[in-house]
Amino acid sequence: LRSLHIFDLDGTLVDTRAAVEAAYASAGVVYRPEYWGKPASSWCPKEVQIRKALAYPNALCKYGKPAWADSLYRGLESVDRIVLTGASMPAIRAIEDWLGEPLRLLLGAGLTTADKNLALRTLYSLGEFSELHYYDDQPLLGEQVISGVPIAILHTG
């Protein structure tokens, strides 16, 4: 059995908060703290999401920086790491360009906390892993993600 390392994206691998705020500002929206960690589809009209997506790559180049788990992520073999994220596909593609490598996504983009928990429960049920290490910049959401998964270990930055 092996360990699997599962990473949230925004705020965990890449500090994107300033870039997200700038991209939404250019789309005419004041980005509120309560939006962080939620898929845009749950609170934002599609037209704004499109404008934000167009502005995001430049904002990420200007404001993005490695977050607390970046060096750990890069130090692991690609087979031992995956990403679960609520980010949109355009945001993920911009982050992949910024990182200089593709992300190994599980379940794609726009995941909710419940989706992430289901992913960990499914990984646990496979019986292939001794430990599931989950990394998230938000401890309360991280606790919800690992809930009910006995081999999950939460790491927060």
N, C-alpha and C positions, 0 to 999 in steps of 0.2 A: 504494500500500500504506500501511496505517496501523498504528500501535502499539495494542496492547490491554493494559490494566492489569488484572491478576487478583489479587484480595485474599483471603487467609485472613480469618476473621472474629474469633474469640476471641483476644485478645492482640495483634491487628494493627490492626483498626478500632476495637474496643471492648475496654477492659481489664475483663474479666469475671471474673477469677480469684476475687476476694473474693465476688462474687455467686454464682458456681458453688459455691464452698465452703460458703457460708451456706445455699444452697438444698438441697444434699445433706445438710448437718447437720440441717436441719429435717425431712428425710426419714429421718433416723436413720443416715446413712452418713458415715464419716470419708473425705473426699476425699483421695486420695493423689496425690503429684506424678506418678507414672507413668501416671495416668489422663489427664493433660492431653494434648490433641491427638488422643485416640482417641474414636471414637463410643461413646456410653454403651451402645449395644446390644452392644458387644464385651466388656463387663465388668460390666454392671449389670442386675439383674433388672427386668423390666417394672414390677412394683409400685412399686419405688423410683423408676424413671424417671417414673412418673405423679405420685408425691408431690413429687418434685423439680420437675417441670414446673409444678405448682400453686404452689409457693413461689417459683419463679424470677422472675416479673415484679416482685414486691415487693423481692426481694433485689437485682435489677438497678437498680431505682429508688434503693435505698439505697446500693449500693456501686459501681455501674457508672461508668466515666469514659472519655473519649476516649483511644484508644491512639495510638501513634506515627504511624500512617499515616492517621488520620482526616482531617486537613486536606487531605492530598493527594487522598484519595478524593473528598472533597466538592468539590474544585477541578476535577475532571475532568467532562467531559460524560458523561451517563449511558450513551451509546452506546459509550463508550471504556472502560468498567469493568464487571467482573463479579466475583462472589464464588463461591469454592469453599470449602465448609466441612464439617467433620465434625459440626457442631452439629445438634441435633434440630429438627424443624419448630416445636414449641412455643417452643424457645429462640430460633429465628430470628424468629418473630413478636414475641416480647417485645423483642428487640433492634431490630426495625423500629419498634415503638412508641416505644422509647427514643430512637432516632435521629431519628424524625419523618419517615421516608421508607421506601418499600419498597426492598428489595435486589434487584438483578438477579442472580438465582441461575442458575448453570449446573449442571445435573444434580440440583438439589434439595438434600436434607439428608443427613446421615449419611455423608459421603464418607470413604473411606480414602485414605491416601497414594497407593496404586496407582490409585484412581479419579481422583484429581487429576492424576496423571501421564498417564493415558489421555486426560483432557480436554485437556491441553496438547499432547500428541502429535496429537490430532485437530485442534485449532485450527491447529497447524503444517501439517498435511497439506492444509488448505484452500487454502493459498497466498495468503490475503487479508491477511496481516499481515507487516510488516517486522520487528517486535519483539514479543515477549510478555514483559511485565514482571510478575514474580510477587513478591508481598509476603507475608512470613510472619515471625512473631516467633520461630520456631524454625529456626535455620540448617540443622541436620542434616536435618530433615524437608523443608525448602525445597529442599535439594540433591537429595533423592530425587524431589521433585515435578518438578523441571526436567530430570532425568536423561534424556539422549537427545534433547533438544529443542534443536537448534542455535541457534535465534533467541531462546531464553529467557534472561532476565536476572533474577537473584535479588537482591531487596532485603530486608534484615533490619533490625529495629529494636533 
